Amino acid sequence: MTRTLPPHGTYARANGSRGYRDGCTCEPCLAERRRYKKRDRIRRQLGQPGHVDATAARDRLLLLNQTTGWNDLAAEFGGSAANLRDIAFGRRVRIKRTTHDRIMTLRPGVSGGQYIDATGSTRRLRALQAIGHTTYAIAQATNVSRSLLIPILDGRATVRRAVADRIAAGYRTLAGAPGGATRAINRARAEGWPPPAAWDDDTIDDPTTPIPALTDDEMSREELAAYRRIEVEHLSSCAVPVHEIADRVGLAVGSVEGILRQLRNGQTNSRDTKGVPA
């Protein structure tokens, strides 16, 4: 990764970086270096140390990181994210006074780079699985890779705000229409993951809100019909008798036979998703 040079007229450009680049000798840089050295001499004569305790700066960085990612903070600060993290996490207990002053005056905007609680993202992914959407379909709708979605689905504690926002947007797109992945539905049913209809948009992100106990009455008619259709197809493929299928899914024998006729006549696309990994 190529480092961006500090602008001319700054002490960082004038002083250079040992083992990386020489100091600049242009007039604006030399003038700033002279001013910096003069301020440093005055501080020493007044008994003001060049280095100060990092506690205040650490608290300030942790507060800013609640709404702004480290890379965005570093860009605003004009230094490295690793340096700021060292200060924030107590690996540096004393810092330059100038560094302290710059940190205390930082006013970055809100960004999507910081990590936030993943509860809402996890619940949204699980709800989409509960209505039959595969992780492949969710990845396409959210523009988030499966390798990142799966740990969140499995209960990862934190997620970047930008990723959480993309998951929420994809959830709004997919939640209104059931998918056709039997494996996803079966896993959600075994794990007790409720579908979108069971969640209130105002509470899905709140970790203190308990997971709704789902009953058939709480499912939308479309979700329940889609689930029963997929379950009938799955049980039929396992050679389960029609009357037993009816008992398992809570339908009349005639209704099960009607669904099977539709399946045989190609009036459902569930075969297209059968066997696709959840």
N, C-alpha and C positions, 0 to 999 in steps of 0.2 A: 504494500500500500504506500503510495507516494504522499509524503507529508506536505502540507501547505505551508509555504514560508510566511512568517509574520510580515505585516506590511512595513514599508520603510517609515522611519520616524518613531519606531518603537524600540524599547530597550532589548526585547528579545531578538529583534533583527540585528541591532547594533552589537550585542554581546556574542551572538553566535551560539553554537551548541557543540560542546566538546566531542570530538570524534565523528561529528556529522557535517558541520559546515562552519566556515570562518565567519567572524563578525563583519558586518557591512561598514564600509568607510565613507558612505555618501554623507553629505552635510546634514540632512535631517536626522540620520541615525547617530552621527557623532554628537549633534546638539542634544539629542535625547539622552545619550549616554552620559554627557557632562551634567545634565540636569539631575539624572538619577544618582550619580555619584555625589553631587552636592547635597541632595536631600538626605542621602545616607549618612554623610558626615554630620549634617545638622542633627539628625536623630541621635546619633551616637553621643554628640556633645550635650544634648538635652537629656541623656539617659534613657532614651527610648530604644528598646532592643529591636534588632532587625527581624527577629523571629518571635512569634507569640503563640500562646496556647491555642490549639485547634478546636477546642470544644464548641465555641460559638459558630465557627464555620461548618463544623460537622453537623450541628443541629440545623443550620440553614440549608445545607445540601440535602439532608434527609427530608426536610419539609418540601423543598422544590421537587424532589424526585417523586413525590406523591402524584404530581401532575405532568412531569416532564422527564423523558428518558435521559440516560446518562450521555448518550452521544449528542443529543440536542443541547444538554447543559454544557457539554464540552465545547460545542460550536459557539455557544453564546459566551462562554468564558474565554475562549481563545487558547485552550490547552487540550490535554489528553483526557479521555474519559477514565482511563486507568488511574491517573493522578487524583481525580476527584473522588473516585471510589475508595482509594487508599485513605483519603482524608475522612470520608463519610463513615467508613467502617472501622476507624480507629487505628489503622496501621501506621498513620503519621500523627503524632501527638503534638508536634510543633511545626508551624509553617511560617513562611515569610509574611511579614506584615502586609506587603503589597498583595500577596495572594489572598490573605484574609480580607483585605479591603475590597478586592474584586469580587470575591464570593458573596460578601455581605450586600453588595450593590447589584447583584444579578437580578434581572427581571425578565426571565424567559417566558415565552408563551406556552400554553398547554400543547402537548404533543402526544403522539400515539406510541411512543417508544417505551414508556415505563410499564412495569409489571403490576397487574391488579389481580384481585381475587378471581378465580376461574369458575366460581360456583354457577353463575348465569350461563357461561359458555358450555359447561358440562351438562347442565340441565337441558339446554336447547339441543345439543347433539343427541342426547339420550331420548328426548321427546321425538325427534325426527326418526330415530331408529324404531321407536315404538309404533310409528305408522308406516314402517316398511321402506325407509330410505337407506340405501347403502352408503358406506363411507365414501365410495367413489362418487356417487351423486352429490353428496354433501360437499365434498372437496371441490367439485366443479361449480356448484352454486355459490360457495363462499370464497373461492379463489384462495383456499388454504390447502396445503399439501396433506395427504393422508398421514404421512409420517409425523406431522404436527397435530392433526386432529385426533389420532388414536390415543396418545397419552392424555389428552384433555378429556376424551370420552371415558377413559379408564379412571379419571379422578385426579389428574394433575392439579396441584394447589394454585398455581398462578399462571397468568397468560398475559402477553403484551396487549395493551389497550387496542392497538390497531388490529390485531388478530381477533380480539373479542368483538370489535365493531363489525368486522367482515362476517364473523359467524352469526351475529345478530341479523345482519342484512340477508344472509342466505337463509336463515331460519324463517324470516318473514316471507321469503319467496316460496319455500317448500312446505311450510306448515299447513297451508290450505288444501293440499292435495296429497292423498296417501301414495306411497311407493308400492312396490310389489315384491320386496325381498323377505321371504319367509324366515330366513335365518336371522335377520335383524329383528323382526317382530318376536320371534321365539326367545331370543336373548333378552330383549326388553321385558317380555312377560316374565321370564324366569328371575330377572333382577329386580322387578317391581318398578320399572321406569314408566312414568305416566306420559301420555301423549300431549301434544300442544293444548288440546281442549281443556286439560286439567289444570293448566297453569294460568295465573293472572299475570299479565305483563308487568304489573307494578311490583310483584313480589318474586318473580323468577330469579332476580339477581341478588336477593337478600338471603345470606347464608342462614339467618335465624328462622326463615320460613320453612316449616316442615314439608317434606315431600307429600303431595296429596295421595290419599288412599283411593285408588281408582276402582270404580264399579262401572258396569255396563251403562248405567243411567248417565254417568258423567261423560261418556264418549259421545261425540257427535254421531249422527246417523250415518254419515259418509264414512267416518273412521271405523265404526263398528261393522258396517257392511263390507268394507274393504278387508278388514281383519278376518271376518268369517269366510269370505271368498277364498282368501289365501290359505286359511287353515283347512278348508274343505279340500282344496286342490292338493295340499300336502298330505293330508290323511288318506285321500283316495290313492295317491301315488304309492302309499305304503300298504295298499290292499286292505285298508280298514273297512269293514262293512258299512253300508249306508246308514243303517239304524244306529250304529255306534257313533258314526260321525255326527249324526243329528243330536245325539245325547251330549257329545263333547262340546259342540259349538252352540248349543241352545236353540236349534232350529227344528222345524217340523221335517219329517222325512221327505215330504213333497218339495219343500224348499231346497233341501240338499240336492235332490234329484234334478231340480231346475237349474241349480248352479252348475252341476256336472254336465248337463246338456249344453249349457252356454260354453263351458270350457271345451267340450268336444267340438263344438261348432266354430271355435276360434274367435269367440266374442270377448275374449280377455287377452291382455298382453302379458299375463303373469308368467307364461312360459319363457318369455324373453329374459326375465330376471331370475328365473329359477337356477340355482347353482352359482349365482354371482356372489362373491364374498361380501359379507356385511361390512 
